[in-house]
Amino acid sequence: MSAGTPPRERRNGLAAIAWPAALGLLSGLLLLLVLLPVAGLLFTSSPGRLLRGLADPLVGPAVRLTVATTVASVVVIVACGTPLAWVLARRRHRLWRVLETVIELPVVLPPAVAGVALLLAFGRRGLLGPTLGALGIGLPFSTAAVVLAQSFVAAPFYVQAAIAAFRRLDADLVLVARTLGASWPRVFFTVALPLSWPALAGGAALSWARALGEFGATLMFAGNLGGRTQTLPLAIYTALESDLQTAQSLSIILVVVAFALLVAIRAGVRR
Amino acid sequence: MNRRLEIDVHGRAGALTVDVAFSADAGPTLLVGPNGAGKTSTLMMILGVLTPERGRVGLGDRVLFDGGAGVDVPLERRRIGFVPQRYALFPHLDVVGNVAYGVAGSRAERERAARDTLAELDAAALAKRRPQELSGGEMQRVALARALAGRPHALLMDEPLAALDVTVRADVRRALAQRVRAAMMTTVIVTHDLEDAQAFEGPIVVIEAGAVVQTGRLADLTARPQTEFVRRFVRGRSP
C-alpha cells in the first residue's frame, strides 16, 4: 500500500444484504421449529373438543397421580438436595468436585439409560433388589418408583441451582455470624437460607418442570399402569393410540403449566 | 476491664508463612504493613478461621489456641468481635436485627441490648433502616455496634475506613478513634494509613512478609524506622 493513499473503502453490496438475510432465515427456521408444533397443539382443535378430550377416563387419575408424584419428588429433592448443595458448595477438594459432576449426570443421561440404571439398582435383580425383597418392598412398577425416577432425573436441576446460590453467599457474612457466636446450623438457617431462597425456589421450580415431563425412565422403571404409575406424559402416550383428542387436551395442560413455570422462574431470576 | 490479647502464631496462609508475635492491651493497637504482608491472615488466626501450625493465642485469662496443649476454641466461642473491611451487614435484617444477632437472651432482651448499643454509638435513629439505605459511615457504625452488642472480650477491625469515601473518611475516623479509645476494649485495627495511626494513637505493630519487623508508638517509628516500609509509612507514603 502506498503511503498517503487512504485505504479504499470496500462496499460489498452482496455482504450487506446476505448477512441480515442469513441471520433472519436461520433464526426464523429455528423459531418456526419451536412455534409451529405449539401452534399445532393450540389451534387445531376447538374449546369444546378439547374439553371433551378431558372427559376420557385416563385423565382424572393421571392428573392426580402427576400432582402427587411430582410434589413428592420436589419435596424429596429439596429436603435432601439442600443439605447436599450446602456441603458441596463449601468444599474445595477435588473429590467433592467429582461428586458434583456425578450429581449432574442425569441431566445428560438418556432417559432410557436412566430407566435401565434404576432397574439395575432397585429392581428385583438389581443391587438393592435382594435387600428390598427381604424387607417385602417391591419398588418397580409402583408409585414410589415413579417418584424415584422423577427425583433421579430432576434432582440435578435443583442441586446445581442451590450450589450456585450458596457459593454466591458473601463469605464475610458467614464469618461475621460465626464471630457473633452463631453455630453452623444457625448460620445456615438465619443467614444462608434467607439470602438464598429466591434461587432455591427457582431451582425447585425447574426441578418440578423436569419431573412433570418425566417419561422414559418412568416408563421403563415404573411402567404404565393407570392410577398407579401412569403420569400425564404416559397418559398422553397411551391416549395417542386411541384418541388423539385426549392426547392433545392433556398436552395443552402440560404446555400451559410448563410455560407458566418458565415465566415464574424467569421473573424470579430477574428479582 | 483490661483483657490482654497475646498472640504468638506460626502457620501457613496460602503461599505466605505467618510467624507473628505481639500483644495488645485495652485500647487500640494498630496492625500495619504492606499489602500481602499477612495482616488479615493474622486476624484470621486470632479469630480462629485459620488454624496456626503452632503457637498460642491468649485473651485475658482464657487460652483460645495452644498448639502444644491441643487447645483450639472454635470461632463461635472465642468472643472476639469482628468488623470486616466492607462491614458485611446482613442485608435481609434491619439495623436492630443486625446488631441483635450476636446477643443472647429473649427477643425483647436482644432488641433492648441492640438499641442500647446503637444509642451509645449515636446510631439510635438508624434502628429500623435497612443496610442498603445506609451511608458508608453509618454502615461502619452499625457494624461496630453489632460487634460490640454481644459484649466481646476483644475487637478486630480490618481496614475499617478503607471502604469509605475520602470526603467523609476524616470525620468517621475521628469518631471511630474516639469510640475505640472510650470503650477501653482490646482492639486490633488493621490499616496501612498513617492518618489512622495518628488518630488512634495506639501502639503500632508492623508486619512485613509474615513477620513482625517493628513495634512501638508512632513517635518511636518516626524517630527510628527499622525498614524501608516503616520509613515511608511514617512519611505518609505507604501504598
Contacts between the chains, C-beta under 8 A, distances in Angstrom:
chain1	res1	chain2	res2	distance
A	170	B	88	6.1
A	172	B	84	4.6
A	172	B	86	6.6
A	172	B	88	3.7
A	173	B	88	5.1
A	173	B	90	6.3
A	175	B	47	7.6
A	175	B	49	6.4
A	175	B	82	7.0
A	175	B	84	7.0
A	175	B	88	7.5
A	176	B	82	6.0
A	176	B	84	6.4
A	176	B	88	4.9
A	176	B	146	7.6
A	177	B	90	7.7
A	177	B	101	6.9
A	178	B	75	4.7
A	178	B	76	5.0
A	179	B	47	6.1
A	179	B	75	6.5
A	179	B	76	7.3
A	179	B	78	7.4
A	179	B	80	6.2
A	179	B	81	6.6
A	179	B	82	4.2
A	179	B	102	7.8
A	179	B	147	7.6
A	180	B	76	7.8
A	180	B	81	7.9
A	180	B	101	5.3
A	180	B	102	3.0
A	180	B	146	7.1
A	180	B	147	7.7
A	180	B	150	5.8
A	181	B	76	5.1
A	181	B	77	7.2
A	181	B	79	7.5
A	181	B	102	5.6
A	181	B	104	7.4
A	181	B	150	6.3
A	182	B	76	6.0
A	182	B	101	7.4
A	182	B	102	7.8
A	183	B	76	6.0
A	190	B	101	7.6
A	191	B	90	6.5
A	194	B	92	4.7
A	195	B	91	7.0
A	195	B	92	5.8
